[in-house]
Amino acid sequence: MAYQQGHWRHDDWRDTMVDPAASGDGAYVTGWTISGLAVIGTIVAVWLLGI
């Protein structure tokens, strides 16, 4: 299958969904912070309540 390596690559197509956040992008950092705190809060709640 080595002969097919790279056959799907297109230089003219760019997916911006996976681009890193721009410097100073506060909404990106805020979103990940809230998401992380929600996950940690859920884990702690399940641990303490024994759900």
mmCIF file of the N, C-alpha and C atoms, coordinates in Angstrom:
data_MODEL
# 
_entry.id   MODEL 
# 
loop_
_atom_site.group_PDB 
_atom_site.id 
_atom_site.type_symbol 
_atom_site.label_atom_id 
_atom_site.label_alt_id 
_atom_site.label_comp_id 
_atom_site.label_asym_id 
_atom_site.label_entity_id 
_atom_site.label_seq_id 
_atom_site.pdbx_PDB_ins_code 
_atom_site.Cartn_x 
_atom_site.Cartn_y 
_atom_site.Cartn_z 
_atom_site.occupancy 
_atom_site.B_iso_or_equiv 
_atom_site.pdbx_formal_charge 
_atom_site.auth_seq_id 
_atom_site.auth_comp_id 
_atom_site.auth_asym_id 
_atom_site.auth_atom_id 
_atom_site.pdbx_PDB_model_num 
ATOM 1   N N  . MET A 1 1  ? 0.812   -1.203 0.000  1.00 0.00 ? 1  MET A N  1 
ATOM 2   C CA . MET A 1 1  ? 0.000   0.000  0.000  1.00 0.00 ? 1  MET A CA 1 
ATOM 3   C C  . MET A 1 1  ? 0.850   1.259  0.000  1.00 0.00 ? 1  MET A C  1 
ATOM 4   N N  . ALA A 1 2  ? 2.146   1.140  0.012  1.00 0.00 ? 2  ALA A N  1 
ATOM 5   C CA . ALA A 1 2  ? 3.011   2.320  0.045  1.00 0.00 ? 2  ALA A CA 1 
ATOM 6   C C  . ALA A 1 2  ? 2.858   3.163  -1.216 1.00 0.00 ? 2  ALA A C  1 
ATOM 7   N N  . TYR A 1 3  ? 2.475   2.553  -2.315 1.00 0.00 ? 3  TYR A N  1 
ATOM 8   C CA . TYR A 1 3  ? 2.334   3.303  -3.556 1.00 0.00 ? 3  TYR A CA 1 
ATOM 9   C C  . TYR A 1 3  ? 1.179   4.304  -3.495 1.00 0.00 ? 3  TYR A C  1 
ATOM 10  N N  . GLN A 1 4  ? 0.261   4.127  -2.543 1.00 0.00 ? 4  GLN A N  1 
ATOM 11  C CA . GLN A 1 4  ? -0.880  5.042  -2.425 1.00 0.00 ? 4  GLN A CA 1 
ATOM 12  C C  . GLN A 1 4  ? -0.635  6.155  -1.410 1.00 0.00 ? 4  GLN A C  1 
ATOM 13  N N  . GLN A 1 5  ? 0.494   6.152  -0.755 1.00 0.00 ? 5  GLN A N  1 
ATOM 14  C CA . GLN A 1 5  ? 0.747   7.168  0.257  1.00 0.00 ? 5  GLN A CA 1 
ATOM 15  C C  . GLN A 1 5  ? 0.668   8.563  -0.345 1.00 0.00 ? 5  GLN A C  1 
ATOM 16  N N  . GLY A 1 6  ? -0.103  9.399  0.268  1.00 0.00 ? 6  GLY A N  1 
ATOM 17  C CA . GLY A 1 6  ? -0.204  10.776 -0.170 1.00 0.00 ? 6  GLY A CA 1 
ATOM 18  C C  . GLY A 1 6  ? -1.147  11.022 -1.322 1.00 0.00 ? 6  GLY A C  1 
ATOM 19  N N  . HIS A 1 7  ? -1.839  10.009 -1.814 1.00 0.00 ? 7  HIS A N  1 
ATOM 20  C CA . HIS A 1 7  ? -2.721  10.220 -2.960 1.00 0.00 ? 7  HIS A CA 1 
ATOM 21  C C  . HIS A 1 7  ? -3.939  11.070 -2.609 1.00 0.00 ? 7  HIS A C  1 
ATOM 22  N N  . TRP A 1 8  ? -4.254  11.204 -1.337 1.00 0.00 ? 8  TRP A N  1 
ATOM 23  C CA . TRP A 1 8  ? -5.421  11.967 -0.903 1.00 0.00 ? 8  TRP A CA 1 
ATOM 24  C C  . TRP A 1 8  ? -5.074  13.412 -0.582 1.00 0.00 ? 8  TRP A C  1 
ATOM 25  N N  . ARG A 1 9  ? -3.829  13.796 -0.640 1.00 0.00 ? 9  ARG A N  1 
ATOM 26  C CA . ARG A 1 9  ? -3.431  15.146 -0.260 1.00 0.00 ? 9  ARG A CA 1 
ATOM 27  C C  . ARG A 1 9  ? -3.709  16.145 -1.371 1.00 0.00 ? 9  ARG A C  1 
ATOM 28  N N  . HIS A 1 10 ? -4.258  17.278 -0.978 1.00 0.00 ? 10 HIS A N  1 
ATOM 29  C CA . HIS A 1 10 ? -4.539  18.361 -1.914 1.00 0.00 ? 10 HIS A CA 1 
ATOM 30  C C  . HIS A 1 10 ? -3.970  19.644 -1.322 1.00 0.00 ? 10 HIS A C  1 
ATOM 31  N N  . ASP A 1 11 ? -3.100  20.290 -2.039 1.00 0.00 ? 11 ASP A N  1 
ATOM 32  C CA . ASP A 1 11 ? -2.492  21.517 -1.544 1.00 0.00 ? 11 ASP A CA 1 
ATOM 33  C C  . ASP A 1 11 ? -3.460  22.694 -1.552 1.00 0.00 ? 11 ASP A C  1 
ATOM 34  N N  . ASP A 1 12 ? -4.501  22.625 -2.345 1.00 0.00 ? 12 ASP A N  1 
ATOM 35  C CA . ASP A 1 12 ? -5.430  23.749 -2.443 1.00 0.00 ? 12 ASP A CA 1 
ATOM 36  C C  . ASP A 1 12 ? -6.551  23.691 -1.397 1.00 0.00 ? 12 ASP A C  1 
ATOM 37  N N  . TRP A 1 13 ? -6.620  22.632 -0.609 1.00 0.00 ? 13 TRP A N  1 
ATOM 38  C CA . TRP A 1 13 ? -7.667  22.490 0.398  1.00 0.00 ? 13 TRP A CA 1 
ATOM 39  C C  . TRP A 1 13 ? -7.078  22.691 1.778  1.00 0.00 ? 13 TRP A C  1 
ATOM 40  N N  . ARG A 1 14 ? -7.722  23.495 2.606  1.00 0.00 ? 14 ARG A N  1 
ATOM 41  C CA . ARG A 1 14 ? -7.218  23.770 3.954  1.00 0.00 ? 14 ARG A CA 1 
ATOM 42  C C  . ARG A 1 14 ? -8.379  23.725 4.935  1.00 0.00 ? 14 ARG A C  1 
ATOM 43  N N  . ASP A 1 15 ? -8.250  22.916 5.963  1.00 0.00 ? 15 ASP A N  1 
ATOM 44  C CA . ASP A 1 15 ? -9.267  22.799 6.999  1.00 0.00 ? 15 ASP A CA 1 
ATOM 45  C C  . ASP A 1 15 ? -8.902  23.736 8.138  1.00 0.00 ? 15 ASP A C  1 
ATOM 46  N N  . THR A 1 16 ? -9.712  24.742 8.368  1.00 0.00 ? 16 THR A N  1 
ATOM 47  C CA . THR A 1 16 ? -9.413  25.723 9.416  1.00 0.00 ? 16 THR A CA 1 
ATOM 48  C C  . THR A 1 16 ? -9.907  25.277 10.785 1.00 0.00 ? 16 THR A C  1 
ATOM 49  N N  . MET A 1 17 ? -10.647 24.182 10.852 1.00 0.00 ? 17 MET A N  1 
ATOM 50  C CA . MET A 1 17 ? -11.181 23.725 12.132 1.00 0.00 ? 17 MET A CA 1 
ATOM 51  C C  . MET A 1 17 ? -10.068 23.264 13.077 1.00 0.00 ? 17 MET A C  1 
ATOM 52  N N  . VAL A 1 18 ? -8.976  22.784 12.541 1.00 0.00 ? 18 VAL A N  1 
ATOM 53  C CA . VAL A 1 18 ? -7.907  22.264 13.372 1.00 0.00 ? 18 VAL A CA 1 
ATOM 54  C C  . VAL A 1 18 ? -6.734  23.231 13.508 1.00 0.00 ? 18 VAL A C  1 
ATOM 55  N N  . ASP A 1 19 ? -6.893  24.453 13.030 1.00 0.00 ? 19 ASP A N  1 
ATOM 56  C CA . ASP A 1 19 ? -5.830  25.442 13.180 1.00 0.00 ? 19 ASP A CA 1 
ATOM 57  C C  . ASP A 1 19 ? -5.678  25.838 14.640 1.00 0.00 ? 19 ASP A C  1 
ATOM 58  N N  . PRO A 1 20 ? -4.475  26.123 15.084 1.00 0.00 ? 20 PRO A N  1 
ATOM 59  C CA . PRO A 1 20 ? -4.288  26.586 16.459 1.00 0.00 ? 20 PRO A CA 1 
ATOM 60  C C  . PRO A 1 20 ? -4.914  27.964 16.645 1.00 0.00 ? 20 PRO A C  1 
ATOM 61  N N  . ALA A 1 21 ? -5.216  28.289 17.864 1.00 0.00 ? 21 ALA A N  1 
ATOM 62  C CA . ALA A 1 21 ? -5.821  29.588 18.158 1.00 0.00 ? 21 ALA A CA 1 
ATOM 63  C C  . ALA A 1 21 ? -4.809  30.699 17.917 1.00 0.00 ? 21 ALA A C  1 
ATOM 64  N N  . ALA A 1 22 ? -5.318  31.808 17.469 1.00 0.00 ? 22 ALA A N  1 
ATOM 65  C CA . ALA A 1 22 ? -4.454  32.974 17.265 1.00 0.00 ? 22 ALA A CA 1 
ATOM 66  C C  . ALA A 1 22 ? -4.039  33.524 18.619 1.00 0.00 ? 22 ALA A C  1 
ATOM 67  N N  . SER A 1 23 ? -2.896  34.172 18.656 1.00 0.00 ? 23 SER A N  1 
ATOM 68  C CA . SER A 1 23 ? -2.457  34.759 19.920 1.00 0.00 ? 23 SER A CA 1 
ATOM 69  C C  . SER A 1 23 ? -3.449  35.841 20.325 1.00 0.00 ? 23 SER A C  1 
ATOM 70  N N  . GLY A 1 24 ? -3.829  35.817 21.567 1.00 0.00 ? 24 GLY A N  1 
ATOM 71  C CA . GLY A 1 24 ? -4.800  36.780 22.054 1.00 0.00 ? 24 GLY A CA 1 
ATOM 72  C C  . GLY A 1 24 ? -6.237  36.382 21.803 1.00 0.00 ? 24 GLY A C  1 
ATOM 73  N N  . ASP A 1 25 ? -6.480  35.134 21.461 1.00 0.00 ? 25 ASP A N  1 
ATOM 74  C CA . ASP A 1 25 ? -7.843  34.674 21.224 1.00 0.00 ? 25 ASP A CA 1 
ATOM 75  C C  . ASP A 1 25 ? -8.457  34.251 22.558 1.00 0.00 ? 25 ASP A C  1 
ATOM 76  N N  . GLY A 1 26 ? -9.047  35.216 23.251 1.00 0.00 ? 26 GLY A N  1 
ATOM 77  C CA . GLY A 1 26 ? -9.586  34.985 24.593 1.00 0.00 ? 26 GLY A CA 1 
ATOM 78  C C  . GLY A 1 26 ? -10.754 34.036 24.629 1.00 0.00 ? 26 GLY A C  1 
ATOM 79  N N  . ALA A 1 27 ? -11.589 34.036 23.596 1.00 0.00 ? 27 ALA A N  1 
ATOM 80  C CA . ALA A 1 27 ? -12.755 33.154 23.580 1.00 0.00 ? 27 ALA A CA 1 
ATOM 81  C C  . ALA A 1 27 ? -12.320 31.693 23.531 1.00 0.00 ? 27 ALA A C  1 
ATOM 82  N N  . TYR A 1 28 ? -11.260 31.404 22.800 1.00 0.00 ? 28 TYR A N  1 
ATOM 83  C CA . TYR A 1 28 ? -10.739 30.035 22.698 1.00 0.00 ? 28 TYR A CA 1 
ATOM 84  C C  . TYR A 1 28 ? -10.253 29.544 24.061 1.00 0.00 ? 28 TYR A C  1 
ATOM 85  N N  . VAL A 1 29 ? -9.455  30.374 24.713 1.00 0.00 ? 29 VAL A N  1 
ATOM 86  C CA . VAL A 1 29 ? -8.909  30.007 26.026 1.00 0.00 ? 29 VAL A CA 1 
ATOM 87  C C  . VAL A 1 29 ? -10.026 29.900 27.058 1.00 0.00 ? 29 VAL A C  1 
ATOM 88  N N  . THR A 1 30 ? -10.960 30.821 27.020 1.00 0.00 ? 30 THR A N  1 
ATOM 89  C CA . THR A 1 30 ? -12.079 30.791 27.967 1.00 0.00 ? 30 THR A CA 1 
ATOM 90  C C  . THR A 1 30 ? -12.922 29.538 27.767 1.00 0.00 ? 30 THR A C  1 
ATOM 91  N N  . GLY A 1 31 ? -13.187 29.185 26.534 1.00 0.00 ? 31 GLY A N  1 
ATOM 92  C CA . GLY A 1 31 ? -13.985 27.991 26.261 1.00 0.00 ? 31 GLY A CA 1 
ATOM 93  C C  . GLY A 1 31 ? -13.331 26.724 26.769 1.00 0.00 ? 31 GLY A C  1 
ATOM 94  N N  . TRP A 1 32 ? -12.033 26.572 26.516 1.00 0.00 ? 32 TRP A N  1 
ATOM 95  C CA . TRP A 1 32 ? -11.334 25.382 26.991 1.00 0.00 ? 32 TRP A CA 1 
ATOM 96  C C  . TRP A 1 32 ? -11.231 25.368 28.509 1.00 0.00 ? 32 TRP A C  1 
ATOM 97  N N  . THR A 1 33 ? -11.090 26.533 29.131 1.00 0.00 ? 33 THR A N  1 
ATOM 98  C CA . THR A 1 33 ? -11.026 26.601 30.597 1.00 0.00 ? 33 THR A CA 1 
ATOM 99  C C  . THR A 1 33 ? -12.350 26.172 31.209 1.00 0.00 ? 33 THR A C  1 
ATOM 100 N N  . ILE A 1 34 ? -13.448 26.697 30.693 1.00 0.00 ? 34 ILE A N  1 
ATOM 101 C CA . ILE A 1 34 ? -14.767 26.325 31.206 1.00 0.00 ? 34 ILE A CA 1 
ATOM 102 C C  . ILE A 1 34 ? -15.026 24.838 30.984 1.00 0.00 ? 34 ILE A C  1 
ATOM 103 N N  . SER A 1 35 ? -14.664 24.336 29.817 1.00 0.00 ? 35 SER A N  1 
ATOM 104 C CA . SER A 1 35 ? -14.860 22.926 29.520 1.00 0.00 ? 35 SER A CA 1 
ATOM 105 C C  . SER A 1 35 ? -14.040 22.044 30.471 1.00 0.00 ? 35 SER A C  1 
ATOM 106 N N  . GLY A 1 36 ? -12.794 22.422 30.684 1.00 0.00 ? 36 GLY A N  1 
ATOM 107 C CA . GLY A 1 36 ? -11.933 21.650 31.589 1.00 0.00 ? 36 GLY A CA 1 
ATOM 108 C C  . GLY A 1 36 ? -12.447 21.655 33.009 1.00 0.00 ? 36 GLY A C  1 
ATOM 109 N N  . LEU A 1 37 ? -12.901 22.811 33.477 1.00 0.00 ? 37 LEU A N  1 
ATOM 110 C CA . LEU A 1 37 ? -13.440 22.894 34.835 1.00 0.00 ? 37 LEU A CA 1 
ATOM 111 C C  . LEU A 1 37 ? -14.724 22.085 34.975 1.00 0.00 ? 37 LEU A C  1 
ATOM 112 N N  . ALA A 1 38 ? -15.543 22.070 33.937 1.00 0.00 ? 38 ALA A N  1 
ATOM 113 C CA . ALA A 1 38 ? -16.776 21.273 33.975 1.00 0.00 ? 38 ALA A CA 1 
ATOM 114 C C  . ALA A 1 38 ? -16.466 19.786 34.055 1.00 0.00 ? 38 ALA A C  1 
ATOM 115 N N  . VAL A 1 39 ? -15.464 19.348 33.309 1.00 0.00 ? 39 VAL A N  1 
ATOM 116 C CA . VAL A 1 39 ? -15.079 17.924 33.346 1.00 0.00 ? 39 VAL A CA 1 
ATOM 117 C C  . VAL A 1 39 ? -14.534 17.562 34.727 1.00 0.00 ? 39 VAL A C  1 
ATOM 118 N N  . ILE A 1 40 ? -13.651 18.397 35.259 1.00 0.00 ? 40 ILE A N  1 
ATOM 119 C CA . ILE A 1 40 ? -13.084 18.131 36.595 1.00 0.00 ? 40 ILE A CA 1 
ATOM 120 C C  . ILE A 1 40 ? -14.193 18.147 37.639 1.00 0.00 ? 40 ILE A C  1 
ATOM 121 N N  . GLY A 1 41 ? -15.124 19.109 37.543 1.00 0.00 ? 41 GLY A N  1 
ATOM 122 C CA . GLY A 1 41 ? -16.241 19.165 38.481 1.00 0.00 ? 41 GLY A CA 1 
ATOM 123 C C  . GLY A 1 41 ? -17.113 17.926 38.418 1.00 0.00 ? 41 GLY A C  1 
ATOM 124 N N  . THR A 1 42 ? -17.348 17.413 37.231 1.00 0.00 ? 42 THR A N  1 
ATOM 125 C CA . THR A 1 42 ? -18.145 16.196 37.074 1.00 0.00 ? 42 THR A CA 1 
ATOM 126 C C  . THR A 1 42 ? -17.444 14.999 37.688 1.00 0.00 ? 42 THR A C  1 
ATOM 127 N N  . ILE A 1 43 ? -16.139 14.893 37.448 1.00 0.00 ? 43 ILE A N  1 
ATOM 128 C CA . ILE A 1 43 ? -15.371 13.775 38.022 1.00 0.00 ? 43 ILE A CA 1 
ATOM 129 C C  . ILE A 1 43 ? -15.396 13.833 39.537 1.00 0.00 ? 43 ILE A C  1 
ATOM 130 N N  . VAL A 1 44 ? -15.191 15.001 40.103 1.00 0.00 ? 44 VAL A N  1 
ATOM 131 C CA . VAL A 1 44 ? -15.188 15.148 41.566 1.00 0.00 ? 44 VAL A CA 1 
ATOM 132 C C  . VAL A 1 44 ? -16.571 14.849 42.127 1.00 0.00 ? 44 VAL A C  1 
ATOM 133 N N  . ALA A 1 45 ? -17.631 15.336 41.477 1.00 0.00 ? 45 ALA A N  1 
ATOM 134 C CA . ALA A 1 45 ? -18.990 15.071 41.953 1.00 0.00 ? 45 ALA A CA 1 
ATOM 135 C C  . ALA A 1 45 ? -19.304 13.582 41.941 1.00 0.00 ? 45 ALA A C  1 
ATOM 136 N N  . VAL A 1 46 ? -18.933 12.891 40.876 1.00 0.00 ? 46 VAL A N  1 
ATOM 137 C CA . VAL A 1 46 ? -19.167 11.448 40.803 1.00 0.00 ? 46 VAL A CA 1 
ATOM 138 C C  . VAL A 1 46 ? -18.359 10.735 41.875 1.00 0.00 ? 46 VAL A C  1 
ATOM 139 N N  . TRP A 1 47 ? -17.157 11.183 42.105 1.00 0.00 ? 47 TRP A N  1 
ATOM 140 C CA . TRP A 1 47 ? -16.282 10.563 43.114 1.00 0.00 ? 47 TRP A CA 1 
ATOM 141 C C  . TRP A 1 47 ? -16.860 10.772 44.525 1.00 0.00 ? 47 TRP A C  1 
ATOM 142 N N  . LEU A 1 48 ? -17.276 12.002 44.833 1.00 0.00 ? 48 LEU A N  1 
ATOM 143 C CA . LEU A 1 48 ? -17.781 12.303 46.172 1.00 0.00 ? 48 LEU A CA 1 
ATOM 144 C C  . LEU A 1 48 ? -19.163 11.706 46.441 1.00 0.00 ? 48 LEU A C  1 
ATOM 145 N N  . LEU A 1 49 ? -20.004 11.735 45.434 1.00 0.00 ? 49 LEU A N  1 
ATOM 146 C CA . LEU A 1 49 ? -21.357 11.229 45.617 1.00 0.00 ? 49 LEU A CA 1 
ATOM 147 C C  . LEU A 1 49 ? -21.475 9.732  45.375 1.00 0.00 ? 49 LEU A C  1 
ATOM 148 N N  . GLY A 1 50 ? -20.445 9.150  44.816 1.00 0.00 ? 50 GLY A N  1 
ATOM 149 C CA . GLY A 1 50 ? -20.456 7.715  44.568 1.00 0.00 ? 50 GLY A CA 1 
ATOM 150 C C  . GLY A 1 50 ? -21.530 7.282  43.597 1.00 0.00 ? 50 GLY A C  1 
ATOM 151 N N  . ILE A 1 51 ? -21.785 8.115  42.609 1.00 0.00 ? 51 ILE A N  1 
ATOM 152 C CA . ILE A 1 51 ? -22.837 7.820  41.631 1.00 0.00 ? 51 ILE A CA 1 
ATOM 153 C C  . ILE A 1 51 ? -22.389 6.669  40.742 1.00 0.00 ? 51 ILE A C  1 
# 
